[in-house]
Structure formats: C-alpha cells, structure tokens
Amino acid sequence: MNTKELTNTVNLMLAGSKGLLAMDESTPTCNKRFEEVGIPQTIEYRRAYRELIVTTPGLGDCISGAILFDETIHQATKSGVLFIDVLKQADIIPGIKVDEGTTDFPGSPGEKITEGLDGLPRRLIKYYDMGARFAKWRAVIAIGPHIPTTECIEANMRKLAIYAAMCQEAGLVPIVEPEVLMDGPHDLKKCYDVTEKVLDILFENLAKQNVDLKAVILKPNMVLPGLNCPRQAGIDTVAEATVTCLLHSVPAEVPGIVFLSGGQSPEMATAHLNAMHVMYKDKLPWALTFSFARAIQAPALEKWKGKDENVPAAQQMLRHRACLNNAARRGEYTPNMENNMV
C-alpha cells in the first residue's frame, strides 16, 4: 500500500471548496433518467450525454473528482479522446464505481446486499492502470416496519470494509457509501438512529480489516425524514441532526465526508450542505462536501433532452449547479443565487 500516494489523492479530492460529481449511474438507471425526459435509451445517447458532462467548460473549477461507471470509463468523445483523459486534462481526478449492484438479502424481505467482491482485486488493478485513482462501493439500507435488521447491516458493512482494504492495496482511495434510503414514512429520529447504527458498525468493520482511515472518504446520506413522512424537517434541523450524528460516529482521522443527495431536489441538497457549514464551520474535524449525482445533473439533463443544439445551455446549467454547491461548502449559498447564472 502506497500511503503517500493515497493521502495525496485524498488531499486533491477534498481541496478548496470543490466536491465530487457522481456520474456512475448504471445502464438501467441512466436509461430510466433518459426515459423520464424523452431521450432514446441507447449506448450512443449515453455516450453523448457523458461527453456533454466531461467537456463542460470550467467544470474543474468546481469539481475535484468524477465517479465513472464501467461503460463510461471506456468511452471517448466523438473526436476519439477517452473521457478519462478529458477529465485529467481538466484537473478532475477519475474514479470508478466497482460494486455490481444489489440482490435480495436472504431471509429478510425488503433488504438488499451489495455484490461485487468476486474478482475485485483484479478489476481494481485494471482500473488503476487505466488512470482511476479512487473507487466507490454503495451499500443500501432500507427502513421499514421490521427493517433494517442488524444482520443485514453487518453483512453490508463487512463487504464495504473488505472492499476498502482491497482498494488501498491496489492504490485506490476507497469511497465507502452506506446509504440509508429516504423511501418510506419514517421520521427524522428513525433515520438518525439507523444512520448512527450503520456508521458505528461500518467503522468497527473498517478497523477489523486494518483499513487506514486517513485514506478513506465517507459518502453517507444526510439525516432526513422519509419522503412520505407527514412531518418534514426544516433546513437547520436537518443540518443539526446530520452533523450531530456524524460527530458521534465518524472518527476524526477520516479526512473527508462527501454527501450523496439521495433523492433530494438540487436546491434542498445545496441548502442543507450550506446550513451545515454556516452552523458548524469551525467545529468539524473533517472536510464536509458533496458527491451529488441527480442534484447536479438533473437540470442539465432536462435542458439537453438529447439535442445537440441544447448542449451549451445544458453545460452552463451543470457548471452553475456545481458552483452553487461550492458556495454551499463555504457557507455562502443563498437561494437568490439560483437564478444568477455564473
């Protein structure tokens, strides 16, 4: 394990007020997004959309790293330049999603277990040789009447820890993503309790696998009521609950936390991140930033609609959304910035 290289990558990923762009949607997920806005679900349209993203002018001013999907890391622009090289030229570190999705957790309806450890060391070496310098693995934790079970949480966190150890051995910084889903009617306290338990079990397992916490990035959910909860929480309440939970469960050795948006609107995800910095800026032992997918991409995708003539405007919207999250990381975002294109 090259600790110096891993630490250097982490520092670059967390630099300034930048964050990460998650563009690692699987083919079915990407096709679903396309269908929602009337874009044909073909490999060429997926390639064209990803070219739109990686060639956005000035994207590297706002984004330090981009998480790619296996299809994407092999794709190139129309002129033949690999996307991974376009990103590097923009000073954006390429990363790669390496889990292989979820399957039903045996004996517990409604729960999932993430797959992908088989053959992972070999795949990590391949991705490193291609130019990737970090990786991501997502574990999904659902909340319901009788779930999550401790058994499902432990099984998922054990796999996350094994993946993290394999990444560090291969020279890749592991992003560990234990996502407590927003789906359901549960309240904020239930999300807090489950998130706290998930994080505690995660770090127990990382310790068992001798993972170097100084070369790990955590990608958690924010602490939010379920989407169908009749009592939603205010922005400051979410910020307080989220940071309190993280301070209780995330060791100070972890250099950075990059939030997933998890189904929040772009505006709410940005506002929540901003409130955390306004309220806790000088009290955080780790960097706190973003690793959004839909919360950055959604406005651009709707603007593009698969049409070449819409590419410049869509790219402007993508960069604008990234810049708003930069401002949020500094605690300087205000809602009136939404309509002031940078």
C-alpha positions in Angstrom: 0.0 0.0 0.0 1.4 3.4 -1.1 0.2 5.6 1.8 1.8 8.7 0.4 0.0 8.3 -3.0 -3.3 7.6 -1.3 -3.0 10.6 1.0 -2.1 12.9 -1.9 -5.2 11.7 -3.8 -7.4 12.3 -0.8 -6.0 15.9 -0.4 -6.7 16.7 -4.1 -10.2 15.3 -3.9 -11.0 17.4 -0.9 -9.2 20.6 -2.0 -10.6 24.1 -1.7 -14.4 24.3 -1.9 -14.7 21.6 -4.6 -16.7 18.4 -4.4 -17.3 15.3 -6.4 -19.6 14.6 -9.4 -21.2 11.2 -9.3 -21.8 10.2 -12.9 -21.7 6.5 -12.2 -25.3 5.6 -12.9 -25.7 2.0 -14.1 -27.2 1.4 -17.6 -30.7 0.7 -16.3 -30.6 3.8 -14.0 -29.3 6.0 -16.8 -32.0 4.7 -19.2 -34.7 5.4 -16.6 -33.5 9.0 -16.3 -33.5 9.3 -20.1 -37.0 7.9 -20.4 -38.3 10.4 -17.9 -37.3 13.3 -20.2 -37.9 11.6 -23.6 -34.3 10.7 -24.6 -33.7 7.4 -26.5 -32.2 4.8 -24.3 -29.2 3.8 -26.5 -25.5 3.5 -25.9 -24.8 6.4 -28.2 -27.1 8.7 -26.3 -25.5 7.7 -23.1 -22.1 8.4 -24.6 -23.2 11.8 -25.9 -24.6 12.7 -22.5 -21.4 11.8 -20.7 -19.4 13.8 -23.3 -21.6 16.7 -22.5 -20.7 16.4 -18.8 -16.9 15.8 -19.1 -16.4 18.6 -21.7 -18.3 21.2 -19.7 -16.1 24.3 -19.8 -14.7 25.3 -16.3 -16.0 22.1 -14.6 -12.7 21.6 -13.0 -13.1 24.9 -11.2 -15.9 23.3 -9.2 -15.3 19.6 -9.3 -12.2 17.7 -8.0 -13.2 14.2 -8.9 -15.8 12.3 -11.1 -17.1 8.8 -10.3 -17.5 6.8 -13.5 -19.4 3.7 -14.4 -17.6 0.8 -16.2 -19.2 1.7 -19.5 -18.2 5.3 -19.2 -14.5 4.8 -18.3 -14.1 3.0 -21.7 -15.9 5.7 -23.7 -14.5 8.6 -25.7 -15.5 11.9 -27.3 -16.6 12.0 -30.9 -13.1 13.1 -31.7 -11.7 9.9 -30.0 -10.3 11.3 -26.7 -11.1 9.0 -23.8 -13.3 10.6 -21.2 -10.8 9.6 -18.5 -8.2 11.7 -20.3 -10.6 14.6 -20.8 -11.2 14.7 -17.0 -7.5 14.6 -16.2 -6.9 17.5 -18.6 -9.5 19.4 -16.6 -7.7 18.6 -13.3 -10.6 16.3 -12.3 -9.5 13.0 -10.8 -11.2 10.0 -12.4 -12.8 7.4 -10.1 -14.8 4.3 -10.7 -17.9 2.6 -9.2 -16.9 -1.1 -8.6 -19.8 -2.7 -6.8 -22.1 -4.8 -9.0 -25.4 -3.7 -7.6 -27.7 -5.3 -5.1 -29.6 -8.5 -4.7 -32.2 -9.6 -2.1 -30.8 -10.3 1.4 -31.7 -13.9 2.2 -34.5 -14.4 4.7 -35.4 -10.7 5.1 -37.9 -9.3 2.6 -37.2 -5.7 1.6 -33.5 -5.8 2.4 -30.6 -5.8 -0.1 -27.0 -6.9 -0.1 -24.4 -5.5 -2.4 -22.4 -7.8 -4.7 -19.0 -7.5 -6.4 -16.2 -8.8 -4.3 -15.5 -11.7 -6.6 -12.6 -10.9 -8.8 -12.4 -7.3 -7.4 -8.6 -7.1 -6.8 -8.1 -7.9 -10.5 -10.6 -5.3 -11.6 -9.0 -2.7 -9.3 -5.6 -3.2 -10.8 -7.2 -2.8 -14.3 -8.9 0.5 -13.3 -5.7 1.8 -11.7 -3.8 1.1 -14.9 -6.5 3.0 -16.9 -6.0 6.1 -14.7 -8.6 5.8 -12.0 -7.3 6.9 -8.5 -10.3 6.3 -6.3 -13.3 3.9 -6.2 -16.8 3.7 -4.8 -19.0 0.9 -3.3 -22.6 1.6 -2.3 -24.4 -0.4 0.4 -28.2 0.2 0.6 -30.1 0.2 3.9 -33.9 0.4 3.8 -36.1 1.4 6.6 -39.4 -0.4 7.1 -41.7 -1.8 9.8 -39.2 -4.6 10.7 -36.1 -3.5 8.9 -33.2 -2.9 8.8 -32.0 -5.9 10.6 -28.7 -6.0 12.4 -27.7 -9.0 10.3 -28.2 -7.1 7.0 -26.3 -4.0 8.2 -23.4 -6.1 9.4 -23.3 -8.1 6.2 -23.2 -4.9 4.1 -20.7 -3.1 6.3 -18.4 -6.2 6.3 -18.3 -6.1 2.5 -17.7 -2.4 2.5 -14.7 -2.8 4.7 -13.3 -5.7 2.7 -13.7 -3.6 -0.5 -11.9 -0.6 1.2 -9.0 -2.8 2.2 -8.7 -4.1 -1.4 -8.8 -0.6 -2.8 -6.0 0.7 -0.6 -3.8 -2.3 -1.5 -4.4 -1.5 -5.2 -3.5 2.2 -4.8 -7.1 3.5 -5.0 -8.7 5.7 -2.4 -12.0 3.9 -1.3 -15.2 5.9 -1.0 -17.4 3.9 1.4 -21.1 4.7 0.8 -23.6 3.3 3.3 -26.8 4.8 2.1 -29.8 4.8 4.4 -32.7 5.3 1.9 -35.2 8.2 2.1 -38.1 5.9 0.9 -40.9 5.5 3.4 -42.9 7.3 6.1 -40.2 7.2 8.8 -39.4 10.3 10.8 -36.1 12.1 11.3 -35.3 10.4 14.6 -35.7 6.9 13.0 -33.3 8.0 10.2 -30.9 9.3 12.8 -30.9 6.1 14.8 -30.4 3.9 11.8 -27.7 6.1 10.3 -25.8 6.1 13.6 -26.0 2.3 13.9 -24.9 1.8 10.3 -21.9 4.1 10.8 -20.9 2.5 14.1 -20.9 -0.9 12.5 -19.1 0.3 9.4 -16.2 1.7 11.4 -16.0 -1.4 13.6 -15.5 -3.4 10.4 -13.0 -1.0 8.8 -10.9 -1.4 12.0 -11.2 -5.2 11.7 -9.9 -5.0 8.1 -7.0 -2.7 9.1 -8.2 0.0 6.7 -6.2 3.2 7.0 -8.9 5.8 7.9 -6.6 8.6 6.8 -7.0 7.3 3.3 -10.8 6.7 3.3 -13.6 9.0 2.2 -17.1 8.5 3.7 -20.2 9.1 1.5 -23.2 9.0 3.7 -26.8 10.1 3.5 -28.0 13.2 5.3 -30.3 12.6 8.2 -33.7 13.3 6.8 -37.3 12.2 7.4 -38.6 9.7 4.8 -40.1 11.1 1.7 -43.6 10.0 2.8 -43.3 11.3 6.4 -46.1 13.7 7.1 -43.8 15.9 9.2 -40.8 17.1 7.2 -37.9 18.9 8.8 -36.6 22.4 8.4 -33.2 23.0 6.8 -31.4 23.9 10.1 -33.0 20.8 11.8 -31.6 18.5 9.1 -28.2 20.2 9.3 -28.1 19.8 13.1 -29.2 16.2 13.1 -26.8 15.2 10.4 -23.7 16.8 11.9 -24.5 15.6 15.4 -24.8 12.1 14.1 -21.5 12.3 12.2 -19.7 13.8 15.1 -20.9 11.0 17.3 -19.9 8.2 14.9 -17.2 9.2 12.4 -13.6 9.2 13.8 -11.7 12.5 13.4 -9.0 10.6 11.4 -11.3 10.4 8.4 -10.2 13.2 6.2 -13.5 13.9 4.4 -17.2 13.3 4.1 -18.9 13.7 0.8 -22.7 13.6 0.9 -25.0 11.8 -1.5 -28.1 13.7 -2.4 -30.3 10.6 -2.1 -33.4 11.9 -3.9 -33.4 15.4 -2.6 -34.1 18.2 -5.0 -31.0 20.1 -6.2 -32.0 23.2 -4.2 -32.6 21.3 -0.9 -29.4 19.3 -1.1 -27.4 22.5 -1.6 -29.3 24.3 1.1 -28.7 21.5 3.6 -24.9 21.4 2.9 -24.8 25.2 3.2 -26.6 25.2 6.6 -24.1 22.6 8.0 -21.2 25.0 7.2 -23.0 28.1 8.5 -23.8 26.3 11.8 -20.6 24.2 12.3 -17.9 25.5 10.1 -15.2 25.7 12.9 -16.3 22.6 14.7 -15.8 20.0 12.0 -12.8 17.6 12.3 -13.2 16.5 8.7 -13.8 18.2 5.3 -17.6 18.2 4.6 -18.5 18.5 0.9 -20.7 16.9 -1.8 -20.8 13.9 -4.1 -24.1 14.5 -5.9 -25.5 12.9 -9.0 -29.0 13.9 -9.7 -28.7 17.1 -7.6 -26.1 18.4 -10.0 -27.1 16.6 -13.3 -30.9 16.9 -13.3 -31.4 20.4 -14.6 -28.8 19.9 -17.3 -30.4 16.6 -18.4 -33.8 18.2 -18.7 -32.3 21.0 -20.7 -30.4 18.8 -23.0 -33.2 16.4 -24.0 -30.7 14.6 -26.3 -30.4 17.5 -28.7 -27.1 18.8 -29.9 -28.3 22.4 -30.0 -29.0 22.3 -26.3 -25.5 21.2 -25.3 -24.1 24.7 -24.5 -27.1 25.7 -22.3 -27.1 22.3 -20.6 -23.4 22.6 -19.8 -23.9 26.1 -18.4 -26.6 24.7 -16.1 -24.3 21.8 -15.0 -21.5 24.2 -14.1 -23.9 26.6 -12.4 -25.2 23.8 -10.1 -21.7 22.7 -9.3 -20.7 26.3 -8.4 -23.7 26.6 -6.1 -22.5 23.6 -4.2 -19.0 25.2 -4.0 -20.7 28.2 -2.4 -22.6 25.9 0.0 -19.3 24.2 1.1 -18.1 27.7 2.1 -21.4 28.5 3.8 -22.0 31.3 1.3 -25.0 29.9 -0.7 -28.3 31.9 -0.8 -31.5 30.9 -2.7 -31.3 34.0 -4.8 -28.1 32.7 -6.3 -30.2 30.0 -8.1 -31.2 32.4 -10.8 -27.9 34.2 -11.3 -26.0 32.0 -13.8 -22.3 32.1 -13.2 
